[in-house]
Structures are given as structure tokens and as C-alpha cells.
Amino acid sequence: ATGNTQVLNITLSNKGCAPPKSEIPAGPTKFQIKNSGGTKVTEVELMQGGRILAEKENLADSFSGSFTLNLKPGDYELYCPARRQSGRH
């Protein structure tokens, strides 16, 4: 990330994900993701108009990861789906 890239920290938990802001300025943005104890939610998707623009998957408990995009003005959705639990053990 360069000096003018903004960083958005996202925390995953069993309740989903929690970005600290609901509005950020357009421009280069690094989505820094950390799983803090979540076993059901292990991925983050950045979506716009039903399309996935970027995602980070397989972030088990205590794992972290990131992706960087140059965001244009507009509305985006941060989606953190819960993993389906299998009936088999």
C-alpha cells in the first residue's frame, strides 16, 4: 500500500463483520481483515450491484488477510456470509 492508500480494518466474528465506518472517500483502499474468534464467518466479499468485486476467504480464527481496490464513488456492500454447518460429524 502506498502513502495515500486508506486502510479499512474489518473484524470477523460469529455475528458477521464489523467495519468501523459506513462511508469512506473514493480512492485506493486496503481492506485489512482479521478473524477474532469467528468459526462461522470466515470470508469477506466487497460487492456492488450484486457483483463481487473482491473477496478474502478461508480466514479461520486468528487468521488475517487483505485486499486492495481503487474505489470509485458509489455504493458498496460488505458481505460476510456465515459458513453452512454440515449435519455430518
C-alpha positions in Angstrom: 0.0 0.0 0.0 1.2 3.5 -0.8 1.1 6.5 1.5 -2.2 7.7 0.0 -4.0 4.4 0.4 -6.6 4.4 3.1 -7.0 1.4 5.3 -10.3 0.0 6.5 -10.0 -2.5 9.3 -12.6 -5.3 9.4 -13.2 -7.7 12.2 -14.8 -11.1 11.7 -16.8 -12.8 14.4 -19.6 -15.4 14.6 -22.1 -12.4 14.2 -20.6 -11.3 10.9 -18.2 -8.5 10.2 -17.9 -5.0 11.6 -16.3 -2.2 9.5 -15.6 0.9 11.6 -17.2 3.3 9.1 -20.2 3.3 6.8 -18.8 6.0 4.5 -15.3 6.3 3.1 -13.9 8.5 0.4 -13.3 7.2 -3.1 -9.7 6.2 -3.9 -7.2 3.4 -3.2 -8.5 1.4 -0.2 -6.9 -1.5 1.6 -9.4 -3.8 3.4 -7.5 -5.3 6.3 -9.4 -8.3 7.7 -8.9 -10.2 11.0 -10.9 -13.1 12.4 -11.2 -12.6 16.1 -12.8 -15.8 17.3 -15.2 -16.5 14.5 -15.8 -20.1 13.5 -18.9 -19.5 11.4 -17.8 -16.4 9.4 -14.5 -16.9 7.6 -14.8 -14.7 4.5 -15.4 -11.1 3.3 -16.8 -10.0 0.0 -17.0 -6.5 -1.3 -20.0 -6.2 -3.6 -21.6 -3.7 -5.9 -24.9 -4.2 -7.7 -24.9 -7.9 -6.8 -21.4 -8.4 -8.3 -18.4 -9.5 -6.2 -15.5 -7.0 -6.8 -13.1 -8.6 -4.3 -13.0 -11.2 -1.6 -10.9 -12.9 1.0 -11.7 -16.4 2.0 -10.6 -19.1 4.5 -9.8 -16.8 7.3 -10.1 -19.2 10.3 -10.0 -18.0 13.9 -6.9 -15.7 14.5 -6.1 -15.5 10.8 -5.9 -12.3 8.9 -5.7 -11.1 5.3 -6.3 -8.2 3.0 -7.2 -6.9 -0.5 -6.8 -3.5 -2.1 -9.0 -1.8 -4.6 -9.3 1.7 -6.1 -12.8 2.5 -5.1 -14.9 4.8 -7.4 -17.7 6.9 -6.0 -20.8 4.8 -5.4 -22.5 2.4 -3.0 -20.8 -0.9 -2.0 -21.8 -3.7 0.3 -19.5 -5.6 2.6 -20.9 -9.1 2.9 -19.6 -11.7 5.4 -21.6 -14.9 4.9 -21.9 -17.5 7.6 -20.5 -20.9 6.7 -23.1 -23.6 6.5 -22.7 -26.2 9.1 -22.9 -29.8 7.9 -25.1 -32.4 9.6 -22.3 -34.9 9.5 -19.6 -35.2 12.1 
